């Protein structure tokens, strides 16, 4: 699946001149935690999130430090913190460095962007225009809506062949140390594994094959042979 398969479109946006108080109302009313900022031509110029509204005098959460600690902090940082806390327009609190992706970006790459950058959403851009947004929630929704393997029917032979083919592609799979038998959709795993983690992974690999109704673990841990 790609970004275009799960992205939300059209996207709720604000402009750089939108009031900070209005952004707060949009986040609350729409039940979202961030919103892209676009200019008059629809170009993405930034993003503002709930994190940008955490330290505000209106809520009594403006950052406070003791005088001696402030003495060790540069004036430039103190000025920047003041500006963000007291700003009245989005342009002064938004992050202008935005991590984006294209509509054809695979979801596994989207997940990597979210994890690597510790962000909750990725705006989707095409030809410079904002066309959608993918959030962590959208990835969870993709998992929830995925077709259950139990809805697909494979023969026992096909199940066995598909599982072994899958394990051959995995560095830790070691199918030469295993024997797999399948009867009426029930997979029996036999052989030797190197660790409990490998045993668990083998079971999960078997359970992921369409048509598998159950997995019996008959494997021995290598420690049992030493």
N, C-alpha and C positions, 0 to 999 in steps of 0.2 A: 504494500500500500504506500501511496505517496501523500504528501501534504495536502494536495487538492482533494483527496478522498475523505479527509476528516476536518479540514479547516472550516472555521465559521466565516460566513460571508453573506451579506455585506458586514463590514466591521464598524463598531461604534467608535467614533473618533472625536477628537477635539482639536481646536486650533491653538497656535501659540498665544493668542490673545484671550483665550478662555480664562475666566476667573477661577482661582484655586478653589473657592467655595463651591462653584458649579461642578468642578471635577469631583469633589467629595460627594456631592449629591448624586452624580451619575454613577459612581462606583457603588454607592449604597443602593440606589434604585434598581440598577441592572444586575446586582449581585456579582460583580466582577472585581478583580483586584488590580487591574491595570488597563490603560487605554492608549492607543497610538496617537501621536500628534502629527497632523498633516497641514501643509500650507494650502493656499488658495487653488493651486494646480493639482492637488491630490498627492503631492510628493510627501513621502514619509520624512519627517524632520526630527522626530524624537519619540519618547515614550514616557508616560508618567504613571507611577504605581502607588499603591497604598503606602509603600515604604517612604515615598517622598513626602507624605503627609503626617508622618509619625511625630516629628518634632515641631509642633506648632503652639504658639502662645494661646490660640483660641481654646485648645484642649488642656492647657497648663502643662504641656509636655516638652516645652522648649528646653534644650540642653542647658544644664547649669553645672558649673564647675567651681571649685574653691579658687580663691585668688592666687594661691601659690601654684596651683596646677596650671592655671591660665598663663602664668609667667613662663612656663616651659613650652607653650604652644605658640606657633608663629601667628603674627597678626593676619596674614593672608588667609589662613585656615579659619580663624575666628570671624573674619569678615565674610567668608564664603558661607559659614554656618548661619550667620545672622541673616544674610540675604535670602537663603533658602527658607529659613523659618518665618520670615516676615513678608516674603514675596506675595504679590496679589495676582500675578498672571502665570499661566502654565510655562511660558518661555523661560521663566527664571527658576523653575524647580525641575523641569523635565531632564531626562538623560538624553543627550544628543547622540551618544554612541549606542546604536541599536543593532543587536544581532538579528539578522534576517535570513530568510531562505526563499527558494523559488517553489512554485506549485508542483514541480516534478521531483522535489527532494524526497528521497525515501524516508519513511518514518523512523527507521533506525538511526538515520543521521540527525533527524529532529531531536530524538531522545538524547543523542550525544551532545547536541548543542545546549539543551536544557540542563543536563548534568554538568557539563564542563564549565558553563558560565554561571551556574547557580541561579538560573532564571526560571520563571513560571510560564513564559509564553514566547512565541517566535512569530513576528509579523511575516506574512508571505507577500513577496513583492514580485511583480512582473513588469518588465519594461519601465521600471522606476515608479510604478503605481502600486499602491497598497491594494491587494485583491482578497486578502483573508488573514486569519490569525489562527495559530495552533497553540493550544495550551496543554498543560499536563493533564487537565481534565479530559481533553479531546482524545489523548492517547489512552486514557483509562476507558473511555467510551468505546474506542476501537476494540479493546480487549473484550469488553462486555458484549459487543454486538457480533463478535466473531462466531462463525458457525461452529457448533460443537462437533468434535470428532465422532461422537456417537451417532450423528446424523448421516455419516457416510458409511457405506457398507463395502468392505473389502474382504476377499477370501482369505483364509488362514495363510495360504501360500504367499499371497500378495503382502499381507501384514509382515510376515517373516522377512521377505526380501526387502521391503521398504525399510524395516528397522535396521537390518544389517547394512544396507546401502548408506543409511544415515550415520551409523556408527563409524563406517569407514572414512567419513569426511571429518570426523572429530579426532583431534590429536590424542585425547584421553580414551577414546572408544575401545581400542584393542579387541576387535571382534574375533581375532585368532585365539583369544583366551576364553571365548564364550561359546555356548551352544544355546540356540533359541528354538523352542518348540511352541507351536500355536495350535490350539484345539478349540473350536467354537468361539473364537475371539479372545480366549484366555491365553496369555503369554507366560511361558515358564522360562526363566532365565537360569542357566546353569554355567558353572565355571568358577574362575578365581578373579577377585578384584583386589586392587591395591589399597583401598581405603573405604571408609564408610561414605565419604563424599562421592567417590566413584560409584559405589553401589546405589546411592540415592539418585545420582544423575542417570544411571542406566535404567532405573525404574521409571523415572520421569520421561526419558526418551521413548521408552516402550509405550507409556500411557499417552504420549502425544500422537501416536500413529492412529489415523482414522480407522474405526472399526474395533479397536481394542476395548474389551469389556472388563478386563482385570489383568493383574500382573502378579505372578507368584515368584518370590525371590528365593531361589535355591542355591544362591552363590555362596562361596566360601571366601573369607578374607584371607589375604596372603599371610597374615600373622598366625593364622591357625595352622599353617604348614611349616612354620619355623620353630 
